Amino acid sequence: MLTSVVCVLVLLPVLAIPLGNFLSPGALPFSFTALALQRVLGGHAVSTQEVVVFGAAAVAVALVALTPRRSAWILAPLVVVALALLSVPASRGLIDASRTQQSRFLGPVKEWIDRAGAGPAFYLYDGDRDVDAVWENMFWNADIRAVYDLPGTQVIGPVAQREVALWPDGKLLPAPSQRNVVASSNLAFVGERLAEAPQQLPGQAGLRLWRLEGPPRVAFRITGFQPNGDLYGGSTGTVTVFGCRPGKLHVTVLIKTPVQISLTRDGMPWRTRTFQTERVWNARIPAPPGHDGRDACSFELKPNALMGTTLIEFEPSP
């Protein structure tokens, strides 16, 4: 009787596991066994998974309960064999997961920052949705010496970080001491772009390494665009130029379908362009008047259908 009660108490936690959620790629950081079972059973219905997993658990408990003490030694090699069999799909899953993580966060070269040879750099976190990219790049690149956050953002976890303010003229205060910066490709800095890492993350741009020219200063920031530069109909792409002065915003627009594009500057309508056929439009949008390099200005593109962009840069007047 006591043996039966113990067997039931052992099985109950296993039977309570929601296999539909447990046997998933997300199990990787927590359980290699779950990862192995997911690779073996992931393509089957949840009912099949339950039959296999719960059935195996029941058989294992029955073997422990029914095997005579003098023959109990045989259970040890059975456990070793079972774990060895599970290690094969688990190791393959780890290899695949490692490759996926690298393509998501680091690009083709894990040490892309160190290999650029620029020297000490700081990471400027602007709220990209997958914060793991910060940790991955810090692990593989010793040149990242500090992490700074734009207001309203924070890297989750026990990493030393400091909030830095982005001023209208583009300055970062308090100014980091490093002369190089790693940041989202949504940010452009006054300086030279040295390297970049394309990230395969939905809704998130890649990373770039910049060698700064003088104190850290952001040239412009883009928001609302897809990582590939697309703008969907009804959405708004904004380019904020810091330290705005007389000049022109250059945007290479890919017309993919009949579209009407509304252009505004500092929130005020400026011009509307209509296109009926596919083409490339090299837009030159003059900066709004009244800026002398001490504040920011903004440019907004609002298409009513899908459009693409490639080059985005601001060219001050001579």
Secondary structure, DSSP 8 states (H G I E B T S, - for coil): -HHHHHHHHHHHHHHT--HHHHSSGGGTTT-HHHHHHHHHHTTS-HHHHHHHHHHHHHHHHHHHHHS-GGGGGGHHHHHHHHHHHHHHHHHHHHHHHHHHHHHHHT-S-TTHHHHHT---EEEEE---S-THHHHHHHHH-TTEEEEEE-TT----SS--EEE-EE-TTSBEES--S-SEEEEETTEEESEEEEEEE----TT---EEEEEESSS-BEEEEEES--TTS-B-TT--EEEEETT--SEEEEEEEEE-SSEEEEEEETTEEEEEEEE-S-EEEEEEEE--TT--SSS-EEEEEEESS-EEEEEEEEEE--
